[in-house]
Amino acid sequence: MSTTPTTTRAATAGTVPAALVATVIFLTAVAPLATDMYVPAFPRVSEEFGTSASSVQLTLTTFFAGMGLGQLVGGPFSDQRGRRLPLVAGTILMTIATVGCALAPSIGFMMVARFLQGFGGGWAMVIGRAVIVDLAHGPQLVRVLNVVMGIGGVAPIISPLLGAVILQLTGWRMTFWTLAALGVLMTLCALFVVPESLPPGKRHAGGLREFGHAARTVLANRRFVGYVLVASSAFIALFAYVATSAFILQNMNGLSPVAYSIVFAANAGGMTIAALVSARLAGRVPTRRVILVGQAIALAAGILMLAGALWWGTPLLVAMGSFFALMVAQGLINTNGGALASAEVPAHPGTSSAVLGLVQWTTAGIIAPIAGLGGTDTAVPMAAIMIVGALLSLFGLLMVARPSTPAGRSPAPRDSKQAEIG
């Protein structure tokens, strides 16, 4: 009779239970919940602490910095120590830091608490994704990650609306108490739903030397770097959209906050549907082809936005059409690029997820303020960022992550699973 633990059998079988997928979706919702719920409260936070709007904005920047660093550290640490207990530790840290945000006596304390909140959230997010990479392979990996992104796309739809309702009924601190309650629920899910997906025999010995070796290994893989560029460059346009869409649609086109929220939700819905379509196409259509379609859509959206900004005064229909197309493209590019990056370095799922997360969230922290440098009365910077992001993503796919082909021969995939997804 076999005595193999259930979690090891699951990893061998390559199956991902629905409850586990739901838990990972919950874990990945921490970023939109902790940002979009909080953003409507910026004016009240500034008023209560008697500080400038830019100081309050820094609490968003420190959160993004924490997210990136948490993923960089959490992924390799889980490669060494396993997934389940480090995941629980990350959710606990995030919850405690969120309580600190709710009790913050000053803006400086809030910045530190937000950094720790992001660190714990990024730590938990990258380990949750590594669990999926442990258990799923080939087309199933692409399918599950797209389901995670697709269903998780509901979070940015409801987060600003939920934050506005909380702010209207109570105060901004209640937003963080609500997030803390969700953190407790995440901790319980990590304890009782997530299995240990990395058996001791597959763990690394640990230490800085092993971490450095793993980092060098994944970064030495040209195609891995290419797919990271594919996904991270798409993030450039995504966070420029988050930073500037309110100004373009409200200030320049006169939409009310309610109408803007509806448009924002519709765009997020387009991204969700595109990600779910990608999940259905996994194993049927080469994933590189799906990404290429998304990149073409993103580039066309950027060109349309630039033309509208330069010659037509950015009319509402042009702006709305460009933004919707951009978000649909995100659903086709982001998760597929991340899945192909993970498939390139299957021996280091935690480290690869950490590198991808660090690059993406660092990009988010840098692009958001840059996108607003042009002011609130022009869409030209936003359009330029959309085009640059699409071109960089195309460069990553077609040049850096190009298949290795010996002279005079057709590409020979490393295995059948890689052939199906790549």
MINUGU-785547 format. One line per 8 residues: their letters; for each residue x, y, z of N, C-alpha, C, CB. Coordinates in steps of 0.2 Angstrom, whole numbers. Glycine has a CB too. Layout:
N
A> X/Y/Z/X/Y/Z/X/Y/Z/X/Y/Z; ...
//
This chain:
422
MSTTPTTT> 4/-6/0/0/0/0/4/6/0/-5/0/6; 3/11/-4/7/17/-5/5/22/1/5/21/-11; 10/25/4/10/30/9/11/37/7/14/28/15; 11/38/0/12/44/-3/7/49/0/12/44/-10; 9/55/2/4/60/5/0/62/-1/8/66/8; -6/64/1/-11/67/-4/-9/73/-8/-18/69/0; -5/77/-4/-3/83/-8/2/81/-13/0/88/-3; 6/76/-12/11/74/-17/8/70/-23/16/69/-14
RAATAGTV> 3/67/-21/-1/63/-27/-4/69/-31/-6/59/-24; -7/74/-28/-10/79/-32/-5/83/-37/-13/84/-27; 1/84/-34/6/87/-38/8/82/-44/12/89/-34; 9/76/-42/11/71/-48/5/71/-53/12/64/-45; -1/71/-51/-7/70/-56/-8/76/-60/-13/68/-52; -5/82/-58/-6/88/-61/-13/90/-61/-4/87/-68; -17/89/-56/-24/92/-55/-24/98/-50/-28/86/-53; -28/102/-51/-29/108/-47/-37/108/-45/-27/115/-51
PAALVATV> -38/107/-39/-45/107/-36/-48/114/-37/-45/105/-29; -55/114/-38/-58/120/-39/-57/125/-32/-65/119/-40; -58/122/-27/-57/126/-20/-50/129/-20/-58/121/-14; -45/126/-22/-38/129/-23/-38/135/-27/-33/124/-24; -41/134/-33/-41/139/-38/-45/145/-35/-45/137/-45; -50/144/-32/-54/149/-29/-50/153/-24/-60/147/-26; -46/149/-20/-42/152/-15/-36/157/-18/-39/147/-10; -33/154/-23/-28/158/-27/-31/164/-30/-25/154/-32
IFLTAVAP> -37/164/-32/-40/170/-35/-41/175/-29/-47/168/-38; -43/173/-23/-44/177/-18/-38/180/-16/-47/173/-12; -32/176/-16/-26/179/-14/-23/184/-19/-21/174/-13; -25/183/-25/-23/188/-30/-27/194/-30/-23/185/-37; -33/194/-27/-37/200/-27/-34/205/-22/-44/198/-25; -29/204/-18/-27/208/-13/-25/215/-16/-21/205/-9; -21/215/-22/-19/221/-25/-24/226/-26/-15/220/-31; -29/224/-31/-35/229/-32/-39/230/-26/-39/226/-38
LATDMYVP> -40/226/-22/-44/228/-16/-40/233/-11/-45/221/-11; -34/232/-11/-30/237/-6/-28/243/-10/-24/233/-4; -29/244/-16/-28/250/-20/-34/254/-22/-24/249/-26; -39/250/-25/-45/253/-28/-50/255/-22/-48/249/-33; -50/251/-17/-54/253/-11/-52/259/-8/-55/247/-6; -45/260/-8/-42/265/-4/-42/272/-7/-35/263/-2; -41/272/-14/-40/278/-18/-46/283/-17/-40/276/-25; -52/281/-17/-57/286/-16/-57/290/-9/-64/283/-16
AFPRVSEE> -53/287/-4/-52/291/2/-46/296/2/-51/285/8; -42/296/-3/-37/301/-3/-38/308/0/-34/301/-10; -43/311/-2/-44/318/0/-45/318/8/-50/321/-3; -49/313/11/-51/313/18/-44/311/22/-56/308/19; -40/307/19/-34/305/23/-29/311/23/-30/299/19; -29/315/17/-25/321/17/-28/326/22/-25/324/10; -34/327/23/-37/332/27/-36/330/34/-45/332/26; -37/323/36/-36/321/43/-29/322/46/-39/314/44
FGTSASSV> -24/320/41/-17/320/43/-14/327/42/-13/315/40; -18/332/39/-15/338/38/-9/338/33/-13/342/44; -9/334/28/-3/333/24/-5/334/16/0/326/25; -1/335/12/-2/336/5/-4/330/1/5/338/2; -7/331/-4/-10/325/-8/-4/321/-11/-14/328/-14; 2/324/-12/7/320/-15/10/315/-9/13/324/-17; 9/317/-3/11/313/3/7/307/3/12/317/9; 0/308/2/-5/303/3/-3/298/-3/-12/305/2
QLTLTTFF> -2/301/-9/0/297/-15/6/292/-14/1/301/-21; 10/294/-10/16/290/-8/14/284/-4/21/294/-4; 8/284/-1/6/277/2/4/272/-3/0/279/7; 2/274/-9/1/270/-14/8/267/-17/-3/273/-20; 13/272/-18/19/270/-20/23/265/-16/24/276/-21; 22/266/-9/25/261/-4/22/255/-5/25/264/3; 16/255/-6/12/248/-6/15/244/-12/4/249/-7; 15/248/-18/18/244/-24/25/242/-23/18/249/-30
AGMGLGQL> 29/246/-19/36/244/-18/36/237/-14/40/249/-15; 32/237/-9/31/231/-4/29/225/-8/26/233/1; 24/226/-13/22/221/-17/27/218/-21/16/223/-22; 31/222/-24/37/219/-28/42/216/-24/40/225/-32; 44/219/-18/49/216/-14/46/209/-11/51/220/-9; 40/209/-9/37/203/-6/37/197/-11/30/204/-4; 36/199/-17/36/193/-22/43/191/-23/33/196/-29; 48/196/-23/55/194/-25/58/189/-19/59/200/-25
VGGPFSDQ> 56/191/-13/58/187/-7/54/180/-6/58/191/-1; 47/181/-7/43/176/-5/44/170/-10/36/178/-5; 45/171/-16/45/165/-21/51/161/-20/46/168/-28; 57/164/-19/63/159/-18/63/156/-11/69/163/-18; 60/160/-6/59/157/1/55/151/1/57/162/6; 49/151/-3/45/145/-3/48/140/-7/38/147/-7; 53/141/-12/56/136/-15/60/132/-10/61/139/-21; 63/135/-5/67/132/0/63/129/5/72/137/3
RGRRLPLV> 58/132/8/54/129/14/47/126/12/53/135/18; 45/126/6/38/124/5/34/129/4/36/119/10; 27/128/2/23/133/0/18/135/6/19/131/-5; 15/130/10/9/131/14/11/136/20/7/125/16; 16/134/24/17/138/30/19/145/28/22/135/34; 24/146/23/26/153/21/20/157/19/31/153/16; 15/154/15/9/157/13/5/159/19/5/152/8; 4/155/24/0/157/30/4/163/33/0/152/35
AGTILMTI> 11/163/33/14/169/36/13/175/33/22/167/37; 13/175/26/12/181/22/5/184/23/13/179/15; 0/180/24/-7/182/25/-8/185/32/-12/177/24; -4/182/37/-4/185/43/-1/192/44/-1/180/48; 5/193/40/8/199/40/4/204/37/15/198/37; 1/202/31/-3/207/28/-9/209/32/-6/204/21; -12/205/36/-18/207/40/-16/211/46/-21/200/43; -10/210/49/-7/214/55/-6/221/52/-1/211/58
ATVGCALA> -3/221/46/-1/228/43/-7/232/41/3/227/37; -12/228/39/-19/232/37/-22/235/44/-23/227/34; -22/231/49/-24/234/56/-20/240/57/-23/229/61; -13/240/56/-9/246/57/-11/252/53/-2/244/56; -13/250/47/-16/256/43/-22/259/46/-17/253/35; -27/254/48/-33/257/51/-32/261/57/-37/251/53; -26/260/61/-25/263/67/-20/269/66/-23/258/72; -17/270/60/-12/274/59/-13/281/62/-10/275/51
PSIGFMMV> -8/284/66/-9/290/69/-6/296/65/-5/290/76; -2/294/59/1/299/55/2/296/48/8/301/58; 4/301/44/5/299/37/11/295/36/5/305/32; 17/296/40/23/292/40/22/285/42/28/295/44; 18/284/48/16/278/50/12/274/45/12/278/57; 7/277/41/3/274/36/8/272/30/-2/279/33; 13/276/28/17/273/23/21/267/25/23/279/22; 23/266/31/27/260/33/22/254/33/30/261/40
ARFLQGFG> 16/256/36/11/250/36/9/248/29/5/253/40; 8/253/25/6/251/18/12/247/15/5/257/14; 18/249/16/24/245/13/23/237/16/30/248/15; 22/237/22/22/230/25/15/226/23/22/230/33; 10/230/22/4/227/19/5/224/12/-2/232/19; 9/228/8/11/226/1/15/220/1/13/232/-3; 20/220/6/25/215/6/22/208/8/30/217/12; 17/208/13/14/202/15/9/200/9/10/203/21
GGWAMVIG> 6/205/6/1/203/0/5/200/-6/-3/209/-2; 11/203/-7/15/201/-13/18/194/-11/20/206/-15; 20/193/-5/23/187/-3/17/181/-4/25/187/5; 11/183/-2/6/178/-2/4/177/-9/0/180/2; 4/182/-13/2/181/-20/6/177/-24/1/188/-24; 13/178/-23/18/174/-27/18/167/-25/25/177/-27; 17/165/-19/17/158/-17/11/155/-19/17/158/-9; 5/159/-19/-1/156/-22/-1/154/-29/-7/160/-21
RAVIVDLA> 3/158/-33/4/157/-40/9/151/-41/7/163/-44; 14/150/-37/19/145/-37/15/138/-35/24/146/-32; 10/138/-31/6/132/-30/3/130/-36/1/133/-24; 0/134/-40/-3/132/-46/2/130/-51/-7/139/-49; 8/133/-52/13/131/-56/16/124/-54/19/136/-56; 16/122/-47/18/116/-45/13/110/-48/18/115/-37; 7/112/-48/2/107/-49/-1/106/-56/-4/108/-44; 0/111/-60/-3/111/-67/3/112/-72/-8/117/-68
HGPQLVRV> 2/109/-77/7/109/-82/4/110/-89/12/103/-82; 8/112/-94/6/113/-101/0/117/-102/5/106/-104; -5/115/-106/-11/118/-107/-15/120/-101/-16/115/-112; -15/115/-96/-19/116/-90/-16/122/-86/-19/110/-86; -9/123/-86/-7/129/-83/-9/135/-86/1/128/-83; -9/136/-92/-12/141/-96/-19/142/-94/-11/141/-103; -23/137/-94/-30/137/-93/-32/140/-86/-33/130/-94; -28/137/-81/-30/139/-74/-28/146/-73/-26/134/-69
LNVVMGIG> -22/148/-75/-19/155/-74/-24/160/-77/-12/156/-76; -27/158/-83/-31/163/-86/-38/163/-82/-33/161/-93; -40/157/-80/-46/157/-75/-45/162/-69/-48/150/-73; -39/161/-66/-38/165/-60/-38/172/-62/-31/163/-58; -35/174/-68/-35/181/-70/-42/183/-72/-31/183/-76; -46/179/-75/-53/181/-78/-57/182/-72/-55/175/-82; -58/177/-68/-63/178/-62/-60/183/-57/-64/171/-58; -53/183/-56/-51/189/-52/-52/196/-55/-43/187/-51
GVAPIISP> -53/196/-61/-55/203/-64/-61/206/-61/-56/202/-71; -65/202/-57/-71/205/-54/-68/210/-49/-75/200/-51; -63/209/-45/-60/213/-40/-60/220/-42/-54/210/-37; -56/222/-47/-56/229/-49/-62/232/-51/-51/230/-55; -67/228/-53/-74/231/-54/-77/233/-48/-78/225/-58; -77/229/-43/-81/230/-37/-77/234/-32/-84/224/-34; -71/234/-32/-67/238/-27/-68/245/-26/-59/237/-28; -68/249/-32/-69/256/-31/-76/258/-29/-68/260/-37
LLGAVILQ> -81/254/-31/-88/255/-29/-89/253/-21/-93/250/-33; -86/248/-19/-86/246/-12/-83/251/-8/-83/239/-11; -77/253/-10/-73/258/-6/-77/265/-6/-67/260/-9; -81/267/-11/-85/273/-11/-91/272/-6/-87/275/-18; -94/266/-6/-99/265/-2/-97/265/6/-103/258/-3; -91/262/7/-89/262/14/-87/269/16/-83/258/15; -84/273/12/-82/280/13/-89/284/14/-78/283/7; -94/283/10/-100/287/11/-103/285/18/-105/285/5
LTGWRMTF> -103/279/20/-107/277/26/-103/278/32/-109/270/25; -97/277/32/-93/278/38/-87/283/37/-90/271/41; -81/280/37/-75/284/36/-69/280/33/-72/287/43; -64/283/31/-59/279/27/-55/274/31/-53/284/25; -55/274/38/-52/269/42/-56/262/41/-51/271/49; -63/263/40/-67/257/40/-65/253/34/-74/259/40; -62/256/29/-59/253/23/-54/248/25/-57/258/17; -50/250/29/-44/245/31/-47/240/36/-38/249/34
WTLAALGV> -52/241/40/-54/236/44/-58/231/40/-60/239/49; -61/233/35/-64/228/30/-59/224/27/-68/232/25; -53/227/25/-47/223/22/-44/219/27/-42/228/19; -44/221/33/-41/216/38/-46/210/39/-41/220/45; -52/211/39/-57/205/40/-56/200/34/-64/208/40; -55/203/28/-53/199/22/-47/195/23/-53/203/16; -42/199/26/-35/196/28/-36/190/32/-31/201/31; -40/190/37/-41/185/42/-44/179/38/-46/186/47
LMTLCALF> -49/180/33/-52/175/29/-47/172/24/-58/178/25; -42/176/22/-37/173/18/-32/169/22/-33/179/15; -31/170/28/-27/166/32/-30/159/33/-25/170/39; -37/159/35/-40/153/36/-40/149/29/-47/155/38; -41/152/24/-41/148/17/-34/145/16/-43/153/11; -29/149/18/-22/146/17/-21/140/21/-17/152/18; -24/141/27/-23/135/32/-27/129/30/-25/138/39; -33/130/28/-37/124/27/-38/122/20/-43/125/31
VVPESLPP> -36/126/15/-38/124/8/-32/122/4/-42/130/5; -26/126/5/-20/126/1/-16/120/4/-16/132/2; -14/115/-1/-10/109/1/-3/111/1/-12/103/-3; 1/107/4/9/108/3/10/105/-4/13/104/8; 11/109/-9/12/106/-16/19/105/-18/9/111/-21; 24/107/-13/31/106/-15/34/101/-10/35/113/-15; 35/95/-12/37/90/-7/45/91/-5/37/83/-10; 47/89/0/54/90/3/59/89/-2/55/87/9
GKRHAGGL> 58/83/-6/63/81/-11/64/86/-17/61/74/-14; 59/90/-18/60/95/-23/62/102/-21/53/96/-27; 63/103/-15/65/109/-12/72/110/-13/63/110/-5; 74/117/-13/81/119/-13/84/119/-6/82/125/-17; 91/118/-6/94/118/1/93/125/4/101/116/0; 93/130/1/92/137/4/99/140/4/89/136/11; 98/146/7/104/150/8/105/155/2/110/146/8; 109/160/3/110/165/-2/113/162/-9/115/171/0
REFGHAAR> 118/157/-8/121/154/-14/116/151/-18/126/149/-12; 111/147/-15/106/144/-19/101/149/-22/102/139/-15; 99/154/-19/95/159/-21/99/162/-27/93/164/-16; 105/164/-27/109/167/-32/109/163/-38/115/169/-30; 110/156/-37/110/152/-42/104/151/-46/112/145/-40; 98/151/-42/92/151/-45/90/157/-49/86/149/-40; 92/163/-46/91/169/-50/95/169/-56/92/175/-46; 101/167/-56/105/167/-62/102/162/-67/112/165/-60
TVLANRRF> 100/157/-65/97/152/-70/91/154/-73/95/145/-66; 86/157/-70/80/160/-73/82/166/-78/75/161/-68; 86/170/-76/88/176/-80/93/174/-85/91/181/-75; 96/168/-85/100/166/-91/96/163/-96/106/161/-88; 90/162/-95/85/159/-100/83/164/-104/80/155/-97; 85/165/-110/83/170/-115/75/170/-116/86/169/-122; 72/165/-117/65/165/-118/61/167/-112/63/158/-121; 63/165/-106/60/167/-100/60/175/-99/64/164/-94
VGYVLVAS> 66/178/-101/67/185/-100/62/188/-105/74/187/-102; 62/185/-111/57/188/-116/50/188/-114/58/183/-123; 48/182/-111/41/182/-109/39/187/-103/39/175/-107; 44/188/-99/44/193/-94/43/200/-97/50/193/-89; 47/201/-102/46/207/-106/39/208/-109/51/208/-111; 37/202/-111/30/202/-114/25/205/-109/28/195/-117; 25/201/-104/19/203/-98/21/209/-95/19/197/-93; 27/211/-94/28/217/-90/27/223/-94/35/217/-87
SAFIALFA> 28/223/-101/27/229/-105/20/230/-106/31/227/-112; 16/225/-106/9/226/-106/6/229/-100/5/219/-107; 10/228/-94/8/232/-88/9/239/-89/12/229/-82; 14/241/-93/15/248/-94/9/252/-96/20/250/-99; 5/249/-101/-1/253/-103/-7/252/-98/-3/250/-110; -7/246/-95/-12/245/-90/-12/250/-84/-11/238/-87; -6/251/-81/-6/256/-76/-6/263/-78/0/255/-71; -4/265/-84/-5/271/-87/-13/273/-87/-2/272/-93
YVATSAFI> -16/267/-89/-24/268/-90/-27/269/-83/-27/262/-93; -24/266/-78/-27/267/-71/-26/274/-69/-24/261/-66; -20/276/-70/-18/283/-68/-21/289/-71/-10/284/-68; -23/288/-78/-25/294/-82/-32/293/-84/-21/294/-87; -35/287/-84/-42/287/-87/-47/291/-84/-44/279/-87; -47/292/-77/-52/297/-74/-51/304/-77/-50/297/-67; -45/306/-78/-44/313/-81/-47/314/-88/-37/315/-80; -45/309/-92/-47/309/-99/-54/308/-100/-44/303/-103
LQNMNGLS> -58/304/-96/-65/303/-97/-69/308/-93/-67/296/-95; -67/310/-87/-71/315/-83/-69/322/-85/-69/313/-76; -62/324/-84/-60/331/-85/-61/333/-92/-53/332/-83; -59/329/-97/-59/331/-104/-65/329/-108/-53/327/-107; -69/324/-105/-75/322/-109/-82/323/-105/-75/315/-111; -81/325/-98/-87/327/-94/-91/322/-91/-91/331/-99; -88/316/-91/-92/310/-88/-92/311/-80/-88/303/-89; -98/310/-78/-99/310/-70/-95/304/-67/-106/310/-68
PVAYSIVF> -94/305/-61/-90/299/-57/-94/293/-58/-89/301/-50; -101/293/-58/-104/287/-58/-104/284/-65/-112/288/-57; -104/288/-70/-103/286/-77/-96/283/-78/-105/291/-82; -91/286/-75/-84/284/-76/-84/277/-73/-80/289/-73; -87/276/-67/-86/270/-63/-90/264/-68/-90/270/-57; -95/266/-71/-98/261/-76/-93/259/-81/-105/263/-78; -90/264/-84/-86/263/-90/-80/259/-87/-83/269/-93; -77/261/-82/-71/257/-79/-73/250/-78/-69/260/-72
AANAGGMT> -79/248/-75/-81/242/-74/-82/238/-80/-88/242/-70; -85/241/-85/-86/238/-92/-79/236/-95/-90/242/-97; -74/240/-94/-67/239/-97/-64/233/-93/-63/245/-96; -65/233/-87/-63/227/-83/-66/221/-85/-64/228/-75; -73/221/-86/-76/216/-89/-74/213/-95/-84/217/-90; -72/218/-100/-69/215/-106/-62/212/-105/-67/221/-110; -58/214/-100/-52/210/-99/-54/203/-96/-48/214/-94; -59/203/-92/-61/197/-89/-63/192/-94/-66/198/-83
IAALVSAR> -67/194/-98/-70/189/-104/-64/187/-108/-75/193/-108; -59/192/-110/-54/190/-114/-49/184/-111/-49/196/-116; -48/185/-104/-44/180/-100/-48/173/-100/-43/183/-93; -54/173/-99/-58/167/-99/-58/164/-106/-65/168/-97; -58/168/-112/-58/165/-118/-51/162/-119/-59/171/-124; -46/165/-117/-39/163/-117/-39/156/-114/-34/167/-114; -42/155/-108/-42/149/-104/-46/143/-109/-46/149/-98; -51/145/-112/-54/140/-117/-50/138/-123/-61/143/-119
LAGRVPTR> -45/143/-125/-41/142/-131/-35/138/-129/-39/148/-134; -33/137/-123/-27/134/-121/-27/127/-123/-26/134/-113; -22/124/-126/-22/118/-129/-25/117/-136/-25/113/-124; -28/122/-138/-32/122/-145/-28/127/-150/-39/124/-144; -26/132/-147/-23/137/-151/-16/139/-148/-27/144/-152; -11/139/-151/-4/141/-148/-4/147/-144/1/141/-153; -2/147/-138/-2/153/-134/1/159/-136/0/151/-127; 7/158/-140/10/163/-143/6/167/-148/17/161/-146
RVILVGQA> 2/163/-151/-3/166/-156/-8/171/-153/-6/161/-161; -11/168/-147/-15/172/-143/-12/179/-141/-18/168/-137; -6/178/-138/-3/184/-136/-2/189/-142/4/182/-133; 0/187/-148/1/191/-153/-5/195/-155/4/187/-159; -11/191/-155/-17/195/-157/-18/200/-152/-23/190/-156; -17/199/-145/-18/204/-140/-13/210/-141/-16/201/-133; -7/209/-143/-2/214/-144/-4/218/-150/5/211/-145; -7/215/-155/-9/219/-161/-15/224/-159/-12/214/-167
IALAAGIL> -20/221/-155/-25/225/-152/-23/231/-148/-30/221/-148; -18/229/-144/-15/235/-140/-12/240/-144/-10/232/-134; -8/238/-149/-5/243/-153/-10/247/-157/0/240/-158; -15/244/-160/-20/248/-163/-24/253/-159/-25/243/-166; -25/251/-152/-28/255/-148/-24/261/-146/-30/251/-141; -18/260/-145/-13/266/-144/-13/271/-150/-6/263/-143; -13/268/-156/-12/272/-162/-19/276/-163/-11/268/-169; -25/273/-161/-31/276/-162/-31/282/-157/-37/271/-161
MLAGALWW> -29/281/-150/-29/286/-145/-25/291/-147/-27/283/-139; -19/290/-150/-14/296/-152/-17/300/-157/-7/293/-154; -20/297/-162/-23/300/-168/-29/305/-165/-26/296/-173; -33/302/-160/-38/306/-157/-36/312/-153/-43/301/-153; -30/311/-150/-28/316/-146/-24/322/-150/-22/313/-141; -21/320/-155/-18/325/-159/-22/329/-164/-12/321/-163; -27/325/-167/-31/329/-172/-39/330/-170/-31/324/-178; -41/326/-166/-49/326/-165/-51/328/-157/-52/319/-166
GTPLLVAM> -46/330/-153/-47/333/-147/-49/327/-142/-52/338/-147; -47/321/-143/-49/315/-139/-57/315/-138/-45/315/-133; -61/313/-143/-68/313/-142/-69/307/-138/-72/312/-149; -75/307/-134/-77/302/-130/-77/295/-133/-84/303/-127; -80/294/-139/-80/287/-142/-74/284/-143/-85/287/-148; -69/289/-145/-62/286/-147/-59/284/-140/-58/292/-150; -59/288/-135/-56/286/-129/-59/280/-126/-57/292/-124; -66/279/-126/-69/273/-123/-67/267/-127/-77/274/-123
GSFFALMV> -67/268/-134/-65/262/-138/-58/260/-137/-67/264/-145; -54/265/-137/-47/263/-136/-45/260/-129/-42/270/-136; -49/262/-124/-48/259/-117/-51/252/-117/-51/264/-112; -56/251/-120/-59/245/-120/-55/240/-124/-66/245/-123; -52/242/-129/-48/237/-133/-41/236/-129/-46/241/-140; -39/241/-126/-33/240/-122/-34/235/-116/-31/247/-119; -40/235/-113/-41/230/-108/-42/223/-110/-47/233/-104; -45/223/-116/-46/216/-119/-39/213/-121/-51/217/-126
AQGLINTN> -35/217/-123/-28/215/-125/-24/213/-119/-24/221/-128; -26/216/-113/-22/214/-107/-25/207/-105/-24/219/-101; -31/205/-106/-33/199/-105/-30/193/-109/-41/198/-105; -28/195/-115/-25/190/-119/-17/190/-118/-26/192/-127; -14/195/-115/-7/195/-115/-4/193/-108/-4/202/-117; -6/197/-103/-3/196/-96/-2/189/-94/-7/200/-91; -7/186/-93/-7/179/-89/-4/174/-94/-14/177/-87; -5/175/-101/-2/170/-105/6/171/-105/-5/171/-112
GGALASAE> 8/177/-105/15/179/-105/18/176/-99/17/186/-105; 15/177/-93/17/174/-87/17/166/-87/13/176/-81; 12/163/-90/12/156/-90/18/153/-94/6/153/-93; 19/156/-100/25/154/-104/32/155/-101/25/157/-111; 32/161/-97/38/162/-93/39/156/-88/38/169/-90; 34/154/-84/35/149/-79/37/142/-83/28/148/-75; 34/141/-89/35/135/-92/42/134/-94/30/134/-98; 46/140/-95/53/140/-97/57/137/-92/55/147/-100
VPAHPGTS> 56/139/-86/60/137/-80/56/133/-75/63/143/-77; 54/127/-76/50/123/-72/53/121/-65/47/117/-75; 60/121/-65/63/119/-59/63/124/-54/70/117/-61; 61/130/-56/62/136/-51/55/140/-51/68/141/-52; 49/137/-50/43/141/-50/43/147/-46/37/136/-49; 45/146/-39/45/152/-35/49/157/-37/47/149/-28; 55/156/-39/60/161/-41/57/165/-47/67/158/-42; 55/161/-52/52/164/-58/46/168/-57/50/158/-63
SAVLGLVQ> 42/166/-53/36/170/-51/38/176/-47/31/166/-47; 43/176/-43/46/182/-40/48/187/-44/51/179/-34; 53/184/-49/56/189/-54/50/192/-58/60/185/-59; 45/189/-60/40/191/-64/36/197/-60/35/186/-67; 34/195/-54/30/199/-50/34/206/-48/28/196/-44; 41/205/-47/45/211/-45/45/216/-51/52/209/-43; 46/213/-57/47/217/-63/40/221/-64/49/213/-69; 34/217/-64/28/220/-65/26/225/-60/23/214/-65
WTTAGIIA> 27/224/-54/24/229/-49/29/235/-48/24/225/-42; 35/234/-50/40/239/-50/38/244/-56/47/237/-51; 36/241/-62/34/244/-67/28/248/-66/32/239/-73; 23/245/-62/17/249/-60/19/255/-56/12/244/-56; 23/254/-51/25/260/-47/28/266/-50/30/258/-41; 32/264/-56/36/269/-59/31/272/-64/42/266/-63; 27/269/-68/23/271/-73/17/276/-71/20/266/-77; 14/274/-65/8/278/-63/10/285/-62/6/275/-56
PIAGLGGT> 15/287/-59/16/294/-59/18/297/-65/21/296/-53; 22/294/-69/25/296/-76/19/298/-80/29/291/-79; 14/293/-80/8/294/-85/5/301/-84/3/289/-84; 5/304/-77/2/310/-76/6/316/-77/-1/310/-69; 12/315/-79/16/321/-80/14/326/-85/23/319/-82; 10/324/-90/7/328/-95/1/333/-93/5/324/-101; -1/332/-87/-6/336/-84/-13/332/-85/-6/343/-88; -18/336/-85/-25/333/-85/-29/335/-91/-29/335/-79
DTAVPMAA> -26/339/-96/-30/341/-102/-27/338/-108/-30/348/-102; -23/333/-108/-21/330/-114/-20/322/-114/-14/333/-117; -22/319/-119/-21/312/-119/-15/309/-123/-27/308/-122; -11/314/-125/-5/312/-129/0/308/-125/-1/318/-132; 2/309/-119/6/305/-115/3/298/-114/8/308/-108; -3/297/-113/-6/291/-112/-6/287/-118/-13/292/-110; -7/290/-124/-7/286/-130/0/284/-132/-9/291/-136; 5/289/-130/12/287/-132/14/281/-127/17/293/-130
IMIVGALL> 12/281/-121/14/275/-117/11/269/-119/11/277/-109; 4/269/-121/1/263/-124/5/260/-130/-6/265/-127; 7/265/-135/11/262/-140/18/259/-138/12/268/-145; 21/263/-134/28/260/-132/27/254/-128/31/265/-127; 22/253/-124/21/246/-121/20/241/-126/15/247/-116; 15/242/-131/14/237/-136/20/235/-140/8/239/-140; 24/240/-142/30/239/-146/35/235/-142/33/245/-148; 36/236/-135/41/233/-131/38/225/-130/42/236/-124
SLFGLLMV> 32/225/-129/29/218/-128/30/214/-135/22/218/-127; 29/217/-140/30/213/-147/38/212/-148/28/218/-153; 42/216/-146/49/215/-146/51/209/-142/53/221/-144; 48/208/-136/49/203/-131/47/196/-134/46/204/-125; 41/196/-137/38/190/-140/42/188/-147/31/191/-142; 43/192/-151/46/191/-158/53/190/-158/43/196/-163; 57/194/-154/64/194/-154/67/190/-148/67/201/-154; 66/192/-142/69/189/-136/67/182/-135/68/194/-130
ARPSTPAG> 60/181/-135/57/175/-134/56/171/-140/51/175/-130; 60/172/-146/59/168/-152/61/161/-151/63/172/-158; 58/156/-154/60/149/-153/67/148/-156/55/145/-157; 71/144/-152/78/142/-154/77/138/-160/82/139/-149; 80/140/-166/79/136/-172/86/135/-175/75/139/-177; 89/129/-175/95/128/-179/95/130/-186/98/120/-178; 100/132/-189/100/134/-196/98/128/-200/107/136/-198; 93/130/-205/90/125/-209/85/120/-207/96/122/-213
RSPAPRDS> 83/121/-200/79/116/-197/73/119/-194/83/112/-192; 68/116/-193/62/118/-190/63/118/-183/55/114/-192; 59/122/-179/60/122/-172/58/115/-169/55/127/-168; 62/113/-164/60/106/-161/58/108/-154/66/102/-161; 52/107/-152/50/109/-145/53/104/-140/42/109/-144; 54/106/-134/58/102/-129/53/96/-127/59/106/-123; 47/97/-127/42/92/-125/35/93/-128/42/90/-118; 31/89/-128/24/90/-131/20/95/-128/20/83/-131
KQAEIG> 21/95/-121/17/101/-117/19/108/-119/18/100/-110; 26/108/-120/29/115/-122/26/117/-129/36/115/-122; 26/112/-133/24/113/-140/16/115/-140/24/106/-144; 12/112/-136/5/114/-136/4/121/-133/1/109/-131; 8/124/-128/7/130/-126/11/136/-129/8/130/-118; 17/134/-132/21/139/-134/22/139/-142/28/138/-132
//
